[in-house]
Amino acid sequence: MLLWLFQQLGQDIRAFNVFNYLTLRAVLATLTALTISFIVGPAVIRKLTALKIGQSVRSDGPQTHLVKAGTPTMGGALILVSVAVTTLLWADLSNDYVWVALLTLLGFGVIGWVDDWRKVVEKNSRGLPSRWKYFWQSVIGLAVAAYLWQTASLPAHTELIIPFLKHATLALPAAAFIALTYFVIVGASNAVNLTDGLDGLAILPTVMVAGALAIFAYVAGNAVFSKYLGVPFVPGAGELAIFCAAMAGAGLAFLWFNAYPAEVFMGDVGALALGAALGVVAVIVRQEIILFIMCGVFVAETLSVMVQVASFKLTGKRVFRMAPIHHHYELKGWKENQVVVRFWIISMMLVLIGLSSLKLR
């Protein structure tokens, strides 16, 4: 909206043409999302507290978590509102990729909202039954995958890029592309959700990955930079830098309230949506494998749950003291802050490795 306004003004006043630059709009998007979240955040927390929308805590978890019972949840809605408003203000709304990313974010946010609402009403950590959660996630994931395949007009739109190897690509048929896109979007969504179990644990890695994807989007959407760095040129993908910048800004502001001891929890409404958003951006800019690397903490959390469940069903024994793995380290004696900060450090290292693929080929 603001971009359109400044473009109209730029026809008469040349100074306004500066807002056509993606880099400036990305910075402004970050600051806008930060500002919205900082202003609205305290009011949202007070409202959630007044409505008694508090987190229920598993009785079989670490005993230190029992004090978290009643802390306002569903705070992820604040992130979604900030990202949506900021994207509408600063992105080019004629760009299809912007709408795909934004609708994916909001669609998964609705699923998370229903899940959180049931937890609050029923006072039960189970929330929305898993089969229904996965069903609606699958509906959105497959719809996005099918749309991206149908609208693909260049080989670069559907090729799988092998990082760290020059000109290493794998042409994907329709079934493979749709399956890969589905698993990236739905997998990333659930991985972030599983990680969101400690104060600030999920949100900062999400911010770092979003920031890195903003760089990948900018490069992929620029014909000169993409050719120089050997990255697939995806016309229009650069606008996703605005979307990613908005996620980074909103996430940083949310961390202000979510840092230990948390004033509010993100809930499934935020975790499911942010994970899906990271996944769809990675698919559009053709960096699925890089996303897997940068989201290493999320992947480890997910694998720990899968290994734990498989081991218990097959042998009756548990590999970890508790899954996801962050609870395992808590039960080993690590303090909550230690687990969170150490996982942040690992995430930062993995994001830097992912970014290095831009040059190391």
C-alpha positions as CSV (number, residue, x, y, z in Angstrom):
1,M,0.0,0.0,0.0
2,L,2.7,2.5,1.0
3,L,4.8,1.2,-2.0
4,W,2.0,2.0,-4.4
5,L,1.5,5.4,-2.8
6,F,5.2,6.3,-3.1
7,Q,5.3,5.0,-6.7
8,Q,2.4,7.4,-7.5
9,L,4.2,10.3,-5.8
10,G,7.4,9.4,-7.5
11,Q,6.0,10.3,-10.8
12,D,6.0,13.9,-9.8
13,I,8.6,14.0,-7.0
14,R,11.7,11.9,-7.9
15,A,12.8,11.6,-4.3
16,F,10.0,9.1,-3.6
17,N,11.5,6.7,-6.2
18,V,14.0,5.6,-3.5
19,F,11.3,3.4,-2.1
20,N,11.5,1.2,-5.2
21,Y,14.8,-0.2,-3.8
22,L,14.3,-3.6,-2.1
23,T,17.0,-3.1,0.4
24,L,15.5,0.1,1.8
25,R,12.0,-1.5,1.9
26,A,13.4,-4.5,3.7
27,V,15.0,-2.3,6.4
28,L,11.7,-0.4,6.7
29,A,9.7,-3.6,6.9
30,T,11.9,-4.8,9.8
31,L,11.5,-1.5,11.6
32,T,7.7,-1.4,10.9
33,A,7.1,-4.9,12.2
34,L,9.3,-4.2,15.3
35,T,7.3,-1.0,16.0
36,I,3.9,-2.6,15.6
37,S,4.8,-5.5,17.9
38,F,6.3,-3.2,20.5
39,I,3.3,-1.0,20.5
40,V,0.6,-3.6,20.4
41,G,2.4,-6.3,22.4
42,P,1.7,-5.1,26.0
43,A,-2.0,-4.6,25.2
44,V,-2.2,-8.1,23.7
45,I,-0.6,-9.7,26.7
46,R,-2.9,-7.8,29.1
47,K,-5.9,-9.0,27.0
48,L,-4.8,-12.6,26.9
49,T,-4.3,-12.5,30.7
50,A,-7.7,-10.9,31.3
51,L,-9.3,-13.6,29.1
52,K,-7.4,-16.3,31.1
53,I,-5.9,-17.7,27.9
54,G,-3.1,-19.4,29.8
55,Q,-0.7,-22.2,28.9
56,S,-1.4,-25.7,30.3
57,V,1.7,-27.6,31.3
58,R,2.3,-31.3,31.0
59,S,2.5,-33.0,34.4
60,D,5.1,-35.5,33.1
61,G,7.5,-32.8,32.0
62,P,10.3,-31.0,33.9
63,Q,9.0,-29.9,37.3
64,T,10.6,-26.4,36.7
65,H,7.9,-25.9,34.0
66,L,5.0,-26.1,36.4
67,V,5.5,-22.4,37.3
68,K,4.8,-21.6,33.6
69,A,1.2,-22.7,34.0
70,G,-1.2,-19.9,33.3
71,T,1.3,-17.8,31.3
72,P,-0.6,-16.2,28.4
73,T,-0.3,-18.2,25.1
74,M,-1.4,-17.6,21.6
75,G,1.0,-14.6,21.5
76,G,2.0,-15.8,18.0
77,A,-1.1,-14.0,16.7
78,L,0.8,-10.8,17.4
79,I,3.6,-11.9,15.1
80,L,1.1,-12.8,12.3
81,V,-0.6,-9.5,12.5
82,S,2.7,-7.6,12.5
83,V,4.0,-9.6,9.5
84,A,0.7,-9.3,7.6
85,V,0.3,-5.6,8.1
86,T,4.0,-4.9,7.3
87,T,4.0,-7.0,4.2
88,L,0.8,-5.3,2.9
89,L,2.4,-1.9,3.5
90,W,5.9,-2.4,2.0
91,A,5.7,-5.3,-0.5
92,D,4.6,-5.2,-4.2
93,L,1.1,-6.6,-3.9
94,S,1.0,-7.5,-7.6
95,N,3.6,-10.1,-6.9
96,D,2.1,-13.6,-6.7
97,Y,4.9,-15.0,-4.5
98,V,4.1,-12.4,-1.8
99,W,0.5,-13.6,-1.7
100,V,1.5,-17.3,-1.7
101,A,3.8,-16.7,1.3
102,L,1.4,-14.5,3.2
103,L,-1.6,-16.8,2.7
104,T,0.5,-19.9,3.7
105,L,1.5,-18.0,6.9
106,L,-2.1,-17.1,7.7
107,G,-3.5,-20.5,6.7
108,F,-1.2,-22.4,9.1
109,G,-1.9,-19.7,11.7
110,V,-5.6,-20.5,11.6
111,I,-4.8,-24.2,12.2
112,G,-2.6,-23.2,15.1
113,W,-5.2,-20.9,16.5
114,V,-7.8,-23.7,16.6
115,D,-5.3,-26.0,18.3
116,D,-4.4,-23.3,20.9
117,W,-8.1,-22.5,21.5
118,R,-8.9,-26.1,22.2
119,K,-6.0,-26.3,24.7
120,V,-7.2,-23.2,26.5
121,V,-10.9,-24.2,26.6
122,E,-10.3,-27.9,27.5
123,K,-7.3,-27.2,29.7
124,N,-5.5,-30.0,27.9
125,S,-2.1,-29.9,26.2
126,R,-3.3,-32.2,23.4
127,G,-5.4,-29.5,21.6
128,L,-6.6,-30.2,18.1
129,P,-6.4,-34.0,17.3
130,S,-3.3,-34.8,15.3
131,R,-5.1,-36.3,12.4
132,W,-7.1,-33.2,11.8
133,K,-4.1,-30.9,12.3
134,Y,-2.1,-32.9,9.7
135,F,-5.1,-33.1,7.4
136,W,-5.5,-29.3,7.1
137,Q,-1.7,-28.8,7.0
138,S,-1.7,-31.3,4.1
139,V,-4.5,-29.5,2.3
140,I,-2.7,-26.2,2.4
141,G,0.7,-27.7,1.7
142,L,-0.5,-29.6,-1.3
143,A,-2.5,-26.6,-2.6
144,V,0.6,-24.4,-2.5
145,A,2.8,-27.1,-4.1
146,A,0.3,-27.6,-6.9
147,Y,0.0,-23.8,-7.5
148,L,3.8,-23.3,-7.7
149,W,4.1,-26.2,-10.1
150,Q,1.3,-24.9,-12.3
151,T,2.7,-21.4,-12.4
152,A,6.3,-22.5,-13.0
153,S,7.5,-21.0,-16.3
154,L,11.3,-21.6,-16.1
155,P,13.4,-24.7,-15.3
156,A,14.8,-22.9,-12.3
157,H,11.4,-22.7,-10.7
158,T,11.3,-26.5,-10.2
159,E,14.9,-27.7,-10.2
160,L,16.4,-29.0,-6.9
161,I,19.6,-27.1,-6.2
162,I,22.5,-29.0,-4.7
163,P,24.5,-26.5,-2.6
164,F,28.3,-26.1,-2.5
165,L,28.5,-27.7,-6.0
166,K,28.7,-25.5,-9.1
167,H,25.8,-26.0,-11.6
168,A,24.6,-29.1,-9.7
169,T,20.8,-29.3,-10.2
170,L,18.3,-32.0,-10.4
171,A,15.2,-31.7,-12.6
172,L,12.1,-32.7,-10.7
173,P,9.0,-34.1,-12.3
174,A,5.6,-32.9,-11.1
175,A,5.1,-35.7,-8.5
176,A,8.6,-35.2,-7.0
177,F,8.3,-31.4,-6.9
178,I,4.9,-31.5,-5.2
179,A,6.0,-34.1,-2.7
180,L,9.2,-32.2,-1.9
181,T,7.3,-28.9,-1.5
182,Y,4.7,-30.6,0.7
183,F,7.3,-32.1,3.0
184,V,9.3,-28.9,3.3
185,I,6.3,-26.8,4.2
186,V,4.6,-29.2,6.5
187,G,7.8,-30.5,7.9
188,A,9.2,-27.1,8.7
189,S,5.9,-26.1,10.3
190,N,5.8,-29.0,12.7
191,A,9.6,-28.8,13.4
192,V,9.3,-25.2,14.7
193,N,6.3,-26.2,16.7
194,L,8.1,-29.1,18.4
195,T,11.0,-26.7,19.2
196,D,8.8,-24.1,20.8
197,G,9.0,-25.6,24.3
198,L,11.3,-23.2,26.2
199,D,11.3,-19.4,26.6
200,G,12.8,-17.9,23.4
201,L,14.1,-21.2,22.1
202,A,12.2,-21.3,18.8
203,I,11.8,-17.6,17.9
204,L,15.4,-16.5,17.6
205,P,16.5,-19.3,15.3
206,T,13.4,-18.5,13.3
207,V,14.5,-14.8,13.1
208,M,18.0,-15.8,12.0
209,V,16.7,-18.2,9.3
210,A,14.2,-15.6,8.1
211,G,17.0,-13.1,7.8
212,A,19.2,-15.5,5.8
213,L,16.3,-16.4,3.5
214,A,15.7,-12.7,2.9
215,I,19.3,-12.6,1.5
216,F,18.7,-15.6,-0.6
217,A,15.4,-14.1,-1.9
218,Y,17.1,-10.9,-2.8
219,V,19.9,-12.7,-4.7
220,A,17.5,-15.1,-6.5
221,G,15.3,-12.2,-7.7
222,N,18.3,-10.2,-9.0
223,A,19.5,-11.2,-12.5
224,V,23.0,-9.8,-12.0
225,F,23.7,-11.2,-8.5
226,S,22.1,-14.6,-9.2
227,K,24.3,-15.0,-12.3
228,Y,27.5,-13.9,-10.5
229,L,26.8,-16.2,-7.5
230,G,25.5,-19.1,-9.5
231,V,22.1,-19.0,-7.8
232,P,19.0,-19.8,-9.9
233,F,17.3,-16.6,-11.1
234,V,13.7,-16.6,-10.0
235,P,12.0,-13.4,-11.3
236,G,9.9,-11.8,-8.6
237,A,11.4,-13.7,-5.7
238,G,13.2,-10.6,-4.5
239,E,9.9,-9.3,-3.0
240,L,10.0,-12.1,-0.5
241,A,12.9,-10.3,1.1
242,I,10.2,-7.9,2.4
243,F,8.2,-10.7,3.8
244,C,11.2,-12.3,5.5
245,A,12.4,-9.0,6.9
246,A,8.9,-8.5,8.4
247,M,9.1,-12.0,10.0
248,A,12.6,-11.1,11.4
249,G,11.4,-7.8,12.8
250,A,8.2,-9.2,14.3
251,G,10.2,-12.1,15.8
252,L,12.7,-9.9,17.4
253,A,10.0,-7.8,19.0
254,F,8.2,-11.0,20.2
255,L,11.5,-12.2,21.8
256,W,11.4,-9.1,24.0
257,F,8.3,-10.5,25.6
258,N,9.2,-14.2,25.2
259,A,12.7,-14.1,26.7
260,Y,13.1,-15.9,30.1
261,P,11.0,-15.6,32.2
262,A,8.4,-15.3,29.4
263,E,5.5,-12.9,29.6
264,V,3.7,-14.7,26.8
265,F,4.1,-17.8,24.7
266,M,4.0,-18.1,21.0
267,G,1.6,-21.1,20.9
268,D,0.8,-23.2,17.8
269,V,-0.7,-20.1,16.1
270,G,2.8,-18.7,15.8
271,A,5.0,-21.8,15.6
272,L,3.0,-23.6,12.9
273,A,2.7,-20.4,10.8
274,L,6.3,-19.3,11.0
275,G,7.6,-22.8,10.2
276,A,5.4,-23.0,7.1
277,A,6.4,-19.5,6.0
278,L,10.1,-20.4,6.2
279,G,9.4,-23.6,4.2
280,V,7.4,-21.9,1.4
281,V,10.0,-19.2,1.0
282,A,12.8,-21.8,0.7
283,V,10.8,-23.6,-1.9
284,I,10.2,-20.5,-4.0
285,V,13.9,-19.4,-3.9
286,R,15.0,-23.1,-4.5
287,Q,17.0,-23.5,-1.3
288,E,15.3,-26.5,0.3
289,I,18.6,-28.2,1.2
290,I,20.0,-25.0,2.6
291,L,16.8,-24.6,4.7
292,F,17.5,-28.1,6.1
293,I,21.0,-27.1,7.1
294,M,20.0,-23.7,8.6
295,C,17.1,-25.3,10.5
296,G,19.4,-27.9,12.0
297,V,18.1,-27.3,15.5
298,F,14.5,-27.7,14.4
299,V,15.6,-30.9,12.5
300,A,17.3,-32.3,15.6
301,E,14.3,-31.6,17.7
302,T,12.0,-33.4,15.2
303,L,14.3,-36.4,14.8
304,S,14.6,-36.8,18.6
305,V,10.8,-37.2,18.8
306,M,10.8,-39.7,15.9
307,V,13.6,-41.7,17.4
308,Q,12.0,-41.7,20.8
309,V,8.6,-42.8,19.6
310,A,10.1,-45.5,17.3
311,S,12.4,-46.9,20.0
312,F,9.6,-47.1,22.6
313,K,7.2,-48.8,20.2
314,L,9.8,-51.3,18.9
315,T,11.8,-52.0,22.1
316,G,9.9,-50.5,24.9
317,K,12.9,-48.4,25.8
318,R,13.5,-44.7,25.5
319,V,16.6,-43.2,23.9
320,F,16.2,-39.8,25.6
321,R,15.1,-39.0,29.0
322,M,12.4,-36.9,27.4
323,A,11.6,-35.7,23.9
324,P,11.9,-33.2,22.2
325,I,15.6,-33.2,22.9
326,H,15.7,-29.8,24.8
327,H,13.8,-31.5,27.6
328,H,16.4,-34.3,27.6
329,Y,19.1,-31.7,28.4
330,E,16.9,-30.1,31.1
331,L,16.5,-33.4,32.8
332,K,20.3,-33.9,32.6
333,G,20.7,-30.8,34.7
334,W,21.1,-28.0,32.2
335,K,19.3,-24.8,33.2
336,E,16.7,-23.6,30.8
337,N,18.7,-20.5,29.9
338,Q,21.7,-22.8,29.1
339,V,19.7,-24.9,26.8
340,V,18.2,-21.9,25.0
341,V,21.4,-20.0,24.5
342,R,23.5,-23.0,23.4
343,F,20.8,-23.9,20.8
344,W,20.9,-20.3,19.7
345,I,24.6,-20.5,19.2
346,I,24.3,-23.7,17.2
347,S,21.6,-22.1,15.0
348,M,23.8,-19.1,14.3
349,M,26.6,-21.4,13.2
350,L,24.3,-23.3,10.9
351,V,22.8,-20.2,9.4
352,L,26.3,-18.9,8.6
353,I,27.1,-22.3,7.0
354,G,24.0,-21.9,4.9
355,L,24.9,-18.4,3.8
356,S,28.4,-19.5,2.9
357,S,26.8,-21.6,0.1
358,L,26.3,-18.3,-1.8
359,K,30.0,-18.2,-2.6
360,L,31.4,-21.7,-1.9
361,R,30.7,-23.6,-5.1
